[in-house]
Amino acid sequence: MDALERYTQLLKVNPIIVKRLPNKVVASYINISQETLSRLKSKV
């Protein structure tokens, strides 16, 4: 699974995590960098 798939799956399964936790924690949870997570958030 690539980073986008992991992020979208997390949004489907548990979107509250993405909204409530800092980007650093979310990025670590799905094993991507904070910069990549920021880029993904801006795309989605």
Helices and strands as residue ranges (DSSP letters): H 3-13, H 15-20, H 23-29, H 34-43
